[in-house]
Amino acid sequence: MKLFVCEFISAGGLYRAVLPATLRAEGERMRDALLHDLLALHDEADCRSGHGRLQLFTTLDPRCTVPTIPFDTIPPDADVWQCWQQAIAAADAVWLIAPESDGSLLRLTELVEQQGKRLLGCPAAGVRLATSKRQTWQRLQQAGIAAIPTLTWAQFEPGRYTAVVAKPDDGAGCEDSACFDDHRQLTRWMQGREHSHVLQPYQPGLAASMSLLCRAGRAWLLSCNWQKISLHSDVAAYRRFHYRGSVVNGAAAHWDVFDALAQRIAQAMPELGGYIGVDVIVADDDVWVVEINPRLTTSYAGLHQAMGCNPAGLLLDFTYNDDFLFPDIKRHPVDISLYD
């Protein structure tokens, strides 16, 4: 099986733009972890999954490190989307790692589906829903799931909340997000962002996440993670979020609570499929959903060691077999640190 692995940053998604070191580090970390797991399966014909031997390939932004599989470098004068379309056409299956922002993940997903290729990830319907933090909150609220209210600028009521977080409705990670204690400063910052950004009341607590497999309204919990997120007063007017990694299975003590929440999310959002990341806040006895990522997350980099089995092989089995049986997995804590 020819498998095109497309990690948006290292594969050329910013080939005509400035490439921030932080995005490059995070993208390469996820890509290399996935390739390591896939290469472990490379020489094995996995009868359970029915996909046969894997032939891996990708594309590359020449500013990024060279991957351990065959690749085509994106030329400076090329259209990267055309290059990706050709790569998808040459593949039997595609594994995407891309941000939701600017519709990048959705556009790639739709290209795969339009060409009738096997998608090793969330289908377009699930990506479309989870890309919008506002729509995600509405769906979870309808299902009675505790989720942080997500409001448009027009809906926001000044003075109702002590602190407010502003972020892009389709944003990924901590990009263009800030926390405000002063409504006047928030109003100034939101100028020009009134239609692209949403507002959430700041919820104190411990930042955590779940890594899941989802299919047809069911979920299988892979790990419970603490997130290394801090707030810094880079400027006097507001505070910014900084993500520096995670401790995969650092929150394993909450396994039963997270597992029950995962099942409720999958039932409320049956469009979700494949590997899904869910960001939550643990506050005393409550767990609040912050947002849902319909793609591989950085925590994947520690998942193989944390689970005690190959997560890429697990997802292939999950994708190709209707009678998929979830194995016994470990709950080892694994530290993932970025930018150190």
C-alpha positions as a Markdown table, in Angstrom:
| # | Residue | x | y | z |
|---|---|---|---|---|
| 1 | Met | 0.0 | 0.0 | 0.0 |
| 2 | Lys | 1.4 | 3.4 | -1.0 |
| 3 | Leu | 0.8 | 5.8 | 1.9 |
| 4 | Phe | 1.3 | 9.6 | 1.5 |
| 5 | Val | 2.2 | 11.1 | 4.9 |
| 6 | Cys | 1.4 | 14.9 | 4.8 |
| 7 | Glu | 2.5 | 16.9 | 7.9 |
| 8 | Phe | 1.4 | 20.4 | 6.8 |
| 9 | Ile | 4.4 | 22.4 | 8.1 |
| 10 | Ser | 7.3 | 20.1 | 7.1 |
| 11 | Ala | 5.6 | 19.0 | 3.9 |
| 12 | Gly | 5.5 | 22.6 | 2.5 |
| 13 | Gly | 2.4 | 24.3 | 3.9 |
| 14 | Leu | 4.4 | 27.5 | 4.6 |
| 15 | Tyr | 6.9 | 27.2 | 1.8 |
| 16 | Arg | 6.3 | 30.8 | 0.7 |
| 17 | Ala | 6.0 | 32.3 | 4.2 |
| 18 | Val | 8.2 | 32.7 | 7.2 |
| 19 | Leu | 8.7 | 29.4 | 9.0 |
| 20 | Pro | 8.5 | 30.0 | 12.8 |
| 21 | Ala | 10.9 | 27.7 | 14.7 |
| 22 | Thr | 8.2 | 26.7 | 17.1 |
| 23 | Leu | 5.8 | 25.5 | 14.4 |
| 24 | Arg | 8.7 | 23.7 | 12.6 |
| 25 | Ala | 9.7 | 21.9 | 15.9 |
| 26 | Glu | 6.2 | 20.8 | 16.7 |
| 27 | Gly | 5.5 | 19.7 | 13.1 |
| 28 | Glu | 8.7 | 17.7 | 12.8 |
| 29 | Arg | 8.2 | 16.1 | 16.2 |
| 30 | Met | 4.8 | 14.7 | 15.1 |
| 31 | Arg | 6.0 | 13.7 | 11.7 |
| 32 | Asp | 9.0 | 11.9 | 12.9 |
| 33 | Ala | 7.1 | 10.0 | 15.7 |
| 34 | Leu | 4.5 | 8.9 | 13.1 |
| 35 | Leu | 7.2 | 7.8 | 10.6 |
| 36 | His | 9.0 | 5.9 | 13.3 |
| 37 | Asp | 5.9 | 3.9 | 14.1 |
| 38 | Leu | 5.0 | 3.4 | 10.4 |
| 39 | Leu | 8.5 | 2.3 | 9.6 |
| 40 | Ala | 8.2 | -0.3 | 12.3 |
| 41 | Leu | 5.4 | -1.8 | 10.3 |
| 42 | His | 7.1 | -1.1 | 6.9 |
| 43 | Asp | 8.5 | -4.5 | 6.4 |
| 44 | Glu | 5.6 | -6.4 | 7.8 |
| 45 | Ala | 2.6 | -7.5 | 5.9 |
| 46 | Asp | 0.0 | -7.0 | 8.6 |
| 47 | Cys | -2.7 | -9.6 | 7.9 |
| 48 | Arg | -5.1 | -8.2 | 10.5 |
| 49 | Ser | -5.2 | -4.8 | 8.8 |
| 50 | Gly | -5.3 | -6.1 | 5.3 |
| 51 | His | -3.2 | -3.2 | 4.0 |
| 52 | Gly | -0.1 | -5.3 | 3.0 |
| 53 | Arg | 3.4 | -3.8 | 2.9 |
| 54 | Leu | 3.7 | -0.1 | 3.3 |
| 55 | Gln | 5.4 | 2.2 | 0.8 |
| 56 | Leu | 5.7 | 5.5 | 2.5 |
| 57 | Phe | 6.4 | 8.9 | 0.9 |
| 58 | Thr | 6.0 | 12.6 | 1.6 |
| 59 | Thr | 6.8 | 16.1 | 0.4 |
| 60 | Leu | 9.3 | 18.5 | 2.0 |
| 61 | Asp | 9.9 | 22.1 | 2.7 |
| 62 | Pro | 13.7 | 22.4 | 2.1 |
| 63 | Arg | 14.0 | 24.4 | 5.3 |
| 64 | Cys | 12.9 | 21.4 | 7.4 |
| 65 | Thr | 14.9 | 18.3 | 8.4 |
| 66 | Val | 15.0 | 15.5 | 5.9 |
| 67 | Pro | 12.5 | 12.7 | 6.8 |
| 68 | Thr | 13.5 | 9.0 | 7.0 |
| 69 | Ile | 11.3 | 8.1 | 3.9 |
| 70 | Pro | 11.3 | 9.0 | 0.2 |
| 71 | Phe | 10.2 | 12.6 | -0.4 |
| 72 | Asp | 9.8 | 15.2 | -3.1 |
| 73 | Thr | 11.1 | 18.7 | -2.3 |
| 74 | Ile | 8.7 | 21.5 | -3.0 |
| 75 | Pro | 10.3 | 23.8 | -5.6 |
| 76 | Pro | 10.2 | 27.6 | -4.8 |
| 77 | Asp | 8.0 | 28.3 | -7.9 |
| 78 | Ala | 5.6 | 25.4 | -7.3 |
| 79 | Asp | 2.0 | 25.4 | -6.1 |
| 80 | Val | 2.2 | 23.2 | -3.0 |
| 81 | Trp | -1.5 | 22.4 | -3.2 |
| 82 | Gln | -1.0 | 21.1 | -6.8 |
| 83 | Cys | 1.9 | 19.0 | -5.5 |
| 84 | Trp | -0.2 | 17.6 | -2.8 |
| 85 | Gln | -3.0 | 16.8 | -5.2 |
| 86 | Gln | -0.6 | 14.8 | -7.3 |
| 87 | Ala | 0.8 | 13.0 | -4.3 |
| 88 | Ile | -2.7 | 12.1 | -3.2 |
| 89 | Ala | -3.5 | 10.8 | -6.7 |
| 90 | Ala | -0.4 | 8.6 | -6.6 |
| 91 | Ala | -1.3 | 7.1 | -3.1 |
| 92 | Asp | -3.6 | 4.4 | -2.0 |
| 93 | Ala | -4.1 | 6.0 | 1.4 |
| 94 | Val | -3.3 | 9.3 | 3.0 |
| 95 | Trp | -2.4 | 10.3 | 6.6 |
| 96 | Leu | -2.8 | 14.0 | 7.2 |
| 97 | Ile | -1.4 | 16.2 | 10.0 |
| 98 | Ala | -2.6 | 19.7 | 9.5 |
| 99 | Pro | -3.9 | 22.7 | 11.4 |
| 100 | Glu | -7.6 | 23.5 | 11.3 |
| 101 | Ser | -6.8 | 27.2 | 10.8 |
| 102 | Asp | -7.5 | 28.8 | 7.4 |
| 103 | Gly | -9.4 | 25.7 | 6.4 |
| 104 | Ser | -6.1 | 23.8 | 5.7 |
| 105 | Leu | -7.1 | 20.5 | 7.3 |
| 106 | Leu | -10.6 | 20.5 | 5.8 |
| 107 | Arg | -9.2 | 21.4 | 2.3 |
| 108 | Leu | -6.7 | 18.5 | 2.4 |
| 109 | Thr | -9.3 | 16.1 | 3.7 |
| 110 | Glu | -11.7 | 17.0 | 1.0 |
| 111 | Leu | -9.0 | 16.5 | -1.7 |
| 112 | Val | -8.5 | 13.0 | -0.3 |
| 113 | Glu | -12.2 | 12.2 | -0.3 |
| 114 | Gln | -12.8 | 13.7 | -3.7 |
| 115 | Gln | -10.1 | 11.3 | -5.2 |
| 116 | Gly | -11.6 | 8.3 | -3.4 |
| 117 | Lys | -8.5 | 7.5 | -1.5 |
| 118 | Arg | -8.4 | 5.9 | 1.9 |
| 119 | Leu | -8.3 | 8.5 | 4.6 |
| 120 | Leu | -6.4 | 7.6 | 7.8 |
| 121 | Gly | -8.0 | 10.2 | 9.9 |
| 122 | Cys | -11.2 | 12.2 | 10.5 |
| 123 | Pro | -13.6 | 12.5 | 7.6 |
| 124 | Ala | -14.5 | 15.9 | 6.2 |
| 125 | Ala | -17.9 | 16.1 | 8.1 |
| 126 | Gly | -16.1 | 15.7 | 11.4 |
| 127 | Val | -13.3 | 18.1 | 10.5 |
| 128 | Arg | -15.9 | 20.7 | 9.4 |
| 129 | Leu | -17.7 | 20.5 | 12.7 |
| 130 | Ala | -14.7 | 20.4 | 15.0 |
| 131 | Thr | -12.8 | 23.1 | 13.2 |
| 132 | Ser | -15.4 | 25.6 | 14.5 |
| 133 | Lys | -15.1 | 26.0 | 18.3 |
| 134 | Arg | -18.4 | 27.8 | 18.3 |
| 135 | Gln | -20.2 | 24.9 | 16.5 |
| 136 | Thr | -18.4 | 22.3 | 18.7 |
| 137 | Trp | -19.6 | 24.0 | 21.9 |
| 138 | Gln | -23.2 | 24.2 | 20.6 |
| 139 | Arg | -23.2 | 20.5 | 19.8 |
| 140 | Leu | -21.7 | 19.6 | 23.2 |
| 141 | Gln | -24.1 | 21.9 | 25.0 |
| 142 | Gln | -27.1 | 20.3 | 23.3 |
| 143 | Ala | -25.9 | 16.9 | 24.6 |
| 144 | Gly | -25.5 | 18.2 | 28.1 |
| 145 | Ile | -21.7 | 18.0 | 28.1 |
| 146 | Ala | -19.8 | 20.5 | 30.3 |
| 147 | Ala | -18.0 | 22.7 | 27.8 |
| 148 | Ile | -16.6 | 26.2 | 28.2 |
| 149 | Pro | -19.1 | 28.7 | 26.6 |
| 150 | Thr | -17.9 | 29.9 | 23.3 |
| 151 | Leu | -19.4 | 33.2 | 22.2 |
| 152 | Thr | -19.1 | 35.5 | 19.2 |
| 153 | Trp | -18.1 | 39.2 | 19.8 |
| 154 | Ala | -21.8 | 40.2 | 19.2 |
| 155 | Gln | -23.0 | 37.8 | 21.9 |
| 156 | Phe | -20.4 | 38.8 | 24.5 |
| 157 | Glu | -21.7 | 40.7 | 27.6 |
| 158 | Pro | -19.1 | 43.0 | 29.1 |
| 159 | Gly | -18.6 | 42.6 | 32.8 |
| 160 | Arg | -20.2 | 39.1 | 33.0 |
| 161 | Tyr | -16.8 | 37.4 | 33.3 |
| 162 | Thr | -13.8 | 38.3 | 35.4 |
| 163 | Ala | -11.3 | 37.1 | 32.7 |
| 164 | Val | -11.9 | 36.3 | 29.0 |
| 165 | Val | -9.9 | 34.3 | 26.5 |
| 166 | Ala | -10.1 | 35.4 | 22.8 |
| 167 | Lys | -9.0 | 33.0 | 20.1 |
| 168 | Pro | -9.7 | 32.2 | 16.4 |
| 169 | Asp | -12.8 | 30.2 | 15.9 |
| 170 | Asp | -10.8 | 27.9 | 13.6 |
| 171 | Gly | -7.5 | 28.3 | 15.4 |
| 172 | Ala | -5.0 | 25.6 | 16.3 |
| 173 | Gly | -2.8 | 25.6 | 19.4 |
| 174 | Cys | -2.2 | 28.9 | 21.1 |
| 175 | Glu | -1.9 | 31.0 | 17.9 |
| 176 | Asp | -3.4 | 34.5 | 18.0 |
| 177 | Ser | -5.0 | 33.8 | 21.4 |
| 178 | Ala | -4.9 | 36.0 | 24.5 |
| 179 | Cys | -6.4 | 36.3 | 28.0 |
| 180 | Phe | -7.9 | 39.6 | 29.1 |
| 181 | Asp | -8.8 | 41.0 | 32.6 |
| 182 | Asp | -9.8 | 44.4 | 31.2 |
| 183 | His | -12.7 | 44.9 | 28.8 |
| 184 | Arg | -11.3 | 48.0 | 27.3 |
| 185 | Gln | -8.1 | 46.2 | 26.4 |
| 186 | Leu | -10.1 | 43.3 | 25.0 |
| 187 | Thr | -12.2 | 45.7 | 22.8 |
| 188 | Arg | -9.0 | 47.3 | 21.4 |
| 189 | Trp | -7.4 | 43.9 | 20.6 |
| 190 | Met | -10.6 | 42.6 | 19.0 |
| 191 | Gln | -10.7 | 45.4 | 16.4 |
| 192 | Gly | -10.4 | 43.6 | 13.1 |
| 193 | Arg | -11.0 | 40.2 | 14.8 |
| 194 | Glu | -14.8 | 40.6 | 15.4 |
| 195 | His | -15.8 | 38.0 | 12.9 |
| 196 | Ser | -12.8 | 35.6 | 13.0 |
| 197 | His | -12.5 | 35.2 | 16.8 |
| 198 | Val | -14.6 | 33.8 | 19.6 |
| 199 | Leu | -14.6 | 34.4 | 23.3 |
| 200 | Gln | -14.5 | 32.0 | 26.2 |
| 201 | Pro | -14.6 | 32.8 | 29.9 |
| 202 | Tyr | -11.3 | 31.9 | 31.5 |
| 203 | Gln | -11.6 | 28.7 | 33.4 |
| 204 | Pro | -9.1 | 28.2 | 36.2 |
| 205 | Gly | -7.8 | 24.6 | 36.6 |
| 206 | Leu | -5.3 | 22.1 | 35.2 |
| 207 | Ala | -4.9 | 21.9 | 31.4 |
| 208 | Ala | -5.3 | 18.4 | 30.2 |
| 209 | Ser | -6.1 | 16.5 | 27.0 |
| 210 | Met | -7.4 | 13.1 | 25.9 |
| 211 | Ser | -6.1 | 11.1 | 22.9 |
| 212 | Leu | -8.9 | 9.0 | 21.4 |
| 213 | Leu | -9.9 | 6.8 | 18.5 |
| 214 | Cys | -13.5 | 7.5 | 17.3 |
| 215 | Arg | -15.8 | 5.8 | 14.9 |
| 216 | Ala | -19.6 | 5.8 | 14.4 |
| 217 | Gly | -20.4 | 7.4 | 17.8 |
| 218 | Arg | -18.0 | 5.3 | 19.8 |
| 219 | Ala | -14.6 | 6.2 | 21.4 |
| 220 | Trp | -11.6 | 4.3 | 22.5 |
| 221 | Leu | -9.4 | 6.1 | 25.0 |
| 222 | Leu | -5.7 | 6.0 | 24.3 |
| 223 | Ser | -4.2 | 8.3 | 26.9 |
| 224 | Cys | -4.9 | 11.0 | 29.5 |
| 225 | Asn | -2.4 | 13.8 | 29.3 |
| 226 | Trp | -1.4 | 16.9 | 31.3 |
| 227 | Gln | -0.6 | 19.8 | 29.0 |
| 228 | Lys | 2.3 | 22.2 | 29.6 |
| 229 | Ile | 0.6 | 25.5 | 29.0 |
| 230 | Ser | 1.5 | 28.7 | 30.8 |
| 231 | Leu | 0.2 | 32.3 | 30.7 |
| 232 | His | 2.8 | 35.0 | 30.3 |
| 233 | Ser | 2.3 | 38.8 | 30.4 |
| 234 | Asp | 4.3 | 39.5 | 27.2 |
| 235 | Val | 2.6 | 42.9 | 27.1 |
| 236 | Ala | 0.9 | 44.9 | 29.8 |
| 237 | Ala | -2.6 | 44.8 | 28.2 |
| 238 | Tyr | -3.1 | 41.0 | 28.2 |
| 239 | Arg | -1.5 | 37.6 | 28.8 |
| 240 | Arg | -0.6 | 35.0 | 26.2 |
| 241 | Phe | -0.7 | 31.2 | 26.3 |
| 242 | His | 2.5 | 29.3 | 25.7 |
| 243 | Tyr | 2.5 | 25.5 | 24.9 |
| 244 | Arg | 5.6 | 23.6 | 25.7 |
| 245 | Gly | 4.6 | 20.0 | 25.5 |
| 246 | Ser | 2.7 | 17.5 | 27.5 |
| 247 | Val | 3.0 | 14.6 | 29.9 |
| 248 | Val | 1.3 | 11.7 | 28.1 |
| 249 | Asn | -0.7 | 9.7 | 30.7 |
| 250 | Gly | 0.2 | 12.2 | 33.3 |
| 251 | Ala | -3.5 | 12.5 | 34.0 |
| 252 | Ala | -4.1 | 8.7 | 34.1 |
| 253 | Ala | -5.6 | 9.0 | 37.6 |
| 254 | His | -8.6 | 10.5 | 35.8 |
| 255 | Trp | -9.0 | 7.6 | 33.3 |
| 256 | Asp | -12.5 | 6.5 | 34.2 |
| 257 | Val | -13.8 | 10.1 | 34.2 |
| 258 | Phe | -12.1 | 10.9 | 30.9 |
| 259 | Asp | -13.3 | 7.6 | 29.3 |
| 260 | Ala | -16.9 | 8.3 | 30.2 |
| 261 | Leu | -16.5 | 11.8 | 28.8 |
| 262 | Ala | -15.0 | 10.4 | 25.6 |
| 263 | Gln | -18.0 | 8.2 | 25.1 |
| 264 | Arg | -20.4 | 11.1 | 25.5 |
| 265 | Ile | -18.4 | 13.3 | 23.1 |
| 266 | Ala | -18.4 | 10.5 | 20.5 |
| 267 | Gln | -22.1 | 10.0 | 20.8 |
| 268 | Ala | -22.8 | 13.7 | 20.5 |
| 269 | Met | -20.4 | 14.1 | 17.5 |
| 270 | Pro | -20.7 | 10.9 | 15.5 |
| 271 | Glu | -19.1 | 12.7 | 12.6 |
| 272 | Leu | -15.7 | 12.3 | 14.3 |
| 273 | Gly | -13.4 | 9.5 | 13.1 |
| 274 | Gly | -9.9 | 8.3 | 13.5 |
| 275 | Tyr | -7.5 | 9.9 | 15.9 |
| 276 | Ile | -9.0 | 12.7 | 17.9 |
| 277 | Gly | -7.5 | 15.0 | 20.5 |
| 278 | Val | -9.8 | 16.7 | 23.1 |
| 279 | Asp | -8.5 | 19.6 | 25.2 |
| 280 | Val | -10.1 | 19.9 | 28.7 |
| 281 | Ile | -9.7 | 21.8 | 32.0 |
| 282 | Val | -9.8 | 19.8 | 35.2 |
| 283 | Ala | -11.2 | 22.0 | 37.9 |
| 284 | Asp | -11.8 | 20.3 | 41.3 |
| 285 | Asp | -14.4 | 17.6 | 40.5 |
| 286 | Asp | -15.4 | 19.0 | 37.1 |
| 287 | Val | -13.9 | 18.5 | 33.7 |
| 288 | Trp | -14.7 | 21.1 | 31.1 |
| 289 | Val | -14.2 | 20.6 | 27.4 |
| 290 | Val | -12.2 | 23.4 | 25.8 |
| 291 | Glu | -12.0 | 22.3 | 22.1 |
| 292 | Ile | -11.7 | 19.2 | 19.9 |
| 293 | Asn | -8.8 | 18.6 | 17.5 |
| 294 | Pro | -9.8 | 16.3 | 14.6 |
| 295 | Arg | -6.2 | 15.2 | 13.9 |
| 296 | Leu | -3.0 | 14.0 | 15.4 |
| 297 | Thr | -1.8 | 16.1 | 18.3 |
| 298 | Thr | 1.7 | 16.6 | 19.7 |
| 299 | Ser | 0.9 | 14.0 | 22.5 |
| 300 | Tyr | 1.2 | 11.4 | 19.7 |
| 301 | Ala | 5.0 | 11.7 | 20.0 |
| 302 | Gly | 4.9 | 9.9 | 23.3 |
| 303 | Leu | 2.0 | 7.6 | 22.7 |
| 304 | His | 3.9 | 4.5 | 21.6 |
| 305 | Gln | 5.9 | 4.4 | 24.8 |
| 306 | Ala | 2.9 | 5.3 | 26.9 |
| 307 | Met | 0.6 | 2.6 | 25.5 |
| 308 | Gly | 3.2 | -0.1 | 25.1 |
| 309 | Cys | 2.1 | -0.8 | 21.6 |
| 310 | Asn | 2.4 | 0.8 | 18.1 |
| 311 | Pro | -0.4 | 3.5 | 17.8 |
| 312 | Ala | 0.1 | 3.7 | 14.0 |
| 313 | Gly | -0.5 | -0.1 | 13.7 |
| 314 | Leu | -3.5 | 0.2 | 16.0 |
| 315 | Leu | -5.1 | 3.0 | 13.8 |
| 316 | Leu | -4.5 | 1.0 | 10.6 |
| 317 | Asp | -6.2 | -2.0 | 12.2 |
| 318 | Phe | -9.0 | 0.3 | 13.4 |
| 319 | Thr | -9.4 | 1.8 | 9.9 |
| 320 | Tyr | -9.4 | -1.4 | 7.9 |
| 321 | Asn | -11.2 | -3.8 | 10.1 |
| 322 | Asp | -14.9 | -3.5 | 11.1 |
| 323 | Asp | -14.3 | -6.2 | 13.8 |
| 324 | Phe | -11.5 | -4.2 | 15.4 |
| 325 | Leu | -10.6 | -5.4 | 18.9 |
| 326 | Phe | -9.0 | -2.8 | 21.2 |
| 327 | Pro | -6.0 | -4.3 | 22.9 |
| 328 | Asp | -4.9 | -4.1 | 26.5 |
| 329 | Ile | -2.7 | -1.0 | 26.7 |
| 330 | Lys | -0.4 | 0.5 | 29.3 |
| 331 | Arg | -0.7 | 3.8 | 31.1 |
| 332 | His | 2.9 | 4.8 | 31.4 |
| 333 | Pro | 3.6 | 8.5 | 31.9 |
| 334 | Val | 5.9 | 9.9 | 29.1 |
| 335 | Asp | 7.2 | 13.5 | 29.1 |
| 336 | Ile | 7.1 | 15.4 | 25.8 |
| 337 | Ser | 9.0 | 18.7 | 25.9 |
| 338 | Leu | 9.2 | 21.1 | 23.0 |
| 339 | Tyr | 11.7 | 23.9 | 22.3 |
| 340 | Asp | 14.1 | 22.9 | 25.1 |
